[in-house]
Amino acid sequence: MRTGGPARQRAALLLAAIGGIVLAGCSRTGDALDAAIARTDGRDPAEPSAAVAPARPRVPPPLPADFPQDIQLPAGYDIDSVLDMDGGTILGLRAPGRAGDLFAETRSAMTQLGWRQTLSRQDSDGNAMLAFEKGPRAAVFSFRRDPESAGVVIGLQLRDRLPGD
């Protein structure tokens, strides 16, 4: 007794193959899926697929809407990550240039914006850290060379209030 035509059998086989891949947690999903499709449509699984999905461009997250205007961000920066929580914000940034130069620019600009420097550290390998306070707020910058881009990775932690306030 037949329960369906060839199209229905191919669909059932394809669904079974996909289910098996999901259950097995297969890391080579594309190969197994190609093989399952090839068994139903006669295509050689080694033959490259004609349809290639276009790469989606990376869209960086925006700064929080209430990001303070009196915080120095380097020219040409890109945002890698934003963690906005009650009482603080943590940013992961990348910027062109050298860590030592961005360190000096940030120190000068933050001082001109009315922040009081509370910590300054520079290592011989190009890593650096700066901390500032302004009223109940605190800002900590870390600078690290990025060997992949020849630029700088910058971490910025902002606190709206200090512990005990």
N, C-alpha and C positions, 0 to 999 in steps of 0.2 A: 504494500500500500504506500503510495507517494503522499507526502505531506506538503508539497509545494514545488514550484518550478525552480529552474536553475538560478534565477535571480534571488529567490528566497533562500536557497541553499548557500549562495555566496555571501549573502548578508549575515546568515546565521554563523557561517565559518568566520567571517570577519569579526563579528561581535565576540565569538568565543576566543579568537586570537587576542583581541584587545583586552578582554577580561583576564586571560592568562597572563598577559604582560603586566597588567595592573596588579594582580595578585602576587606575582613573582617579584615585583619591584625591579624589573629588568632595567639595567642601565643602558642597554642597547636597544631601546624601544624602536627606533627607526628601522633597524635591520630586521627585527622580528616582524614588524608591521609590514615592511616591504615584502618579506617572504610570504606572509599570509595573503597579501593582495596578489602576489605573483601566482600563487596556487589557484586563485579564483579567476584571474584575467589572463593567464598564460604569459605574462610579462616576465622576463628574466630578472630575478632579484638583484643581480649585480649591475643591471642597467640603471644609469642615473635617472632620477625622476625629472621630467621636463618642467614641472611647476616648482619653483623655488620661492618660498615666502620672502618678501623683502624685509631687510633688517629694520627694526624700529629704532629711531633715534632716541638717545638717552635724554630725558627731560629732567633737568635738575630741579630739586624742590625749591620753592620760594622761601625768602626770609619770612619769619612770622610778621603778621600785619602790625604788631605793636613793637617791632624791633627798634631799640633806641637810636636816635639820630646822633647821639654823642659818642658813638663807638667807631673807631677807625677800622675800615676794611680796606685791604690792599687793592690797588688798581688791577683790573683784569682778573679778579678772582672768579672762581667757579665754586658752587656749593655742591658738596658730596652728600652731606647729611644734615638734618635738622632734628633735634630733639627738644621740643617745647613742653615744659612741665610747669606745674605750679611752683612759682618762686625762682625759676631759672630757665635758661636756654643753653644748649650745647650745639655748636656748629662744627662741622668738618668741612674745611675749605681747601682749595688748591689755588696757587697763584704763581705766575711766572716770576723769575728772579732768583736771588740768592737769599738764604735764610738770614744772614747777617745784615743785609741791606733792608729787608722787610722788618727785622727786629728794630733797627735804628729808626726807620720811618714810623713804625707803630709807637715806639717810645716817645718820639717827638710830638706826633699828632695827638696822642692821648693826653699828654701833659698840657698841650695847648687847648684841649677841650675841657680842661679843669679836673682831670683825674690825677690822683696822687699815687705815684709808683710805690709799691710795697715790696716788690721782689724783682730781681734781675739776675738771670743766670745764662751764661753762654758756655758751650763746650767746644773743645778744639775740633770736633768732628762736624760742626755746623749746626748742631741742635741748640735751641735757645728757649727761654721762658721769661715771660713778663707778667706781673700781677699789679693790678691797680684797684683803688677804692675811690668812690665818690659818694659821699653821704652814706646811706645804708647799702649801696650797691657795690659789687665787686666784679672784676673782669680778669680772667687769666688767659693769656695767650701762650700757645706752644708752637714752635717752629721746627720743622724737620725737613732736611733735604729729601726730595723725591727722585730717586735714581731713574725711575721709569720716564718721567717727563722732563727731567733736568730743572724742575721748578721746586716749589716748596709746599709741603702739607702743613696746614695751620689748624690747630684746634683752638676753639674759643669757648670758654665757659663763662656765662653771665649769671650772676645771682642778684635777684631783686632785693634781697635782704640778707644780712649776715646772721649766723646763728646767735640766738639770744635776743634778737630785735623783735 
